[in-house]
C-alpha cells in the first residue's frame, strides 16, 4: 500500500499567488514525522519544513507552512506569494519506524511551475 | 565546501560493468543512506547504515551492494550494471536521534546511465 500519496503530478500557478501541494500518508505508528523537500532542475534535494506527529501547531518556515490534519492523515504544503524560483519538484516524505529503525518514505512528487 | 559529496556526478557505463558510487560527509553523522530516484516514483531506499558495523537493506537492494569504510564514507556498488539501473542516485546522512526531528541531508546526486 502506498504510504505517501501526492495526487498532483503537476501544478501551474501564477506568480504571487498562494499554492497548496497535497500530501496524504498512511501509518499505524503513533510517532512519525512529515517532511517536505524541494528539488529544483539542478537536482539537489532541499529540506523545506518538518511536522512531528505530536506537534500541536502547524509548522511554518518563512513562506512555507504545513497544513497538518492528523485525523485526515494529510500534510499539505502551502507556499504563500509564489515566486518564479519556486518552480521545482516537491516531495513529501514520512519518517517511520520499521523494525526499530527510522527511515524516510517518499511520495512520487509534484512538479510545480510558476508562471510570470 | 559541501557537507555531503558524491562522486562521480555523472557516469555512463555499459551493461555488465562494475561501478562504484562514492559518498563522503563532513557532518559527523552516524547514519547514511543510499536512494534511487526514477521519474514518477520519487526516491526509494536502497541501503542504509546506522554506523560502520550496521548495514541494512532498504526497499530495493537487489543488484546493489554497499560498503561503509568509515563513519564518513558510504559506497554503493553495482556489481553488474543493467539498463534499468539507469537513475539518479542520492546519498544522505542524518543524526542518530531516538525520535523527533531527524532531517536527512542529501548529497548533490549522481546521474548514472547504463547503456
Interface residues (C-beta under 8 A of the other chain):
Chain A: X4 X9 X31 X33 X35 X37 X43 X44 X45 X47 X50 X52 X91 X93 X95 X101 X102 X103 X104 X105 X106 X107 X108 X109
Chain B: X33 X35 X40 X41 X42 X43 X44 X45 X48 X50 X56 X58 X88 X90 X92 X99 X100 X101 X102 X103 X104 X105 X106 X108 X109 X111
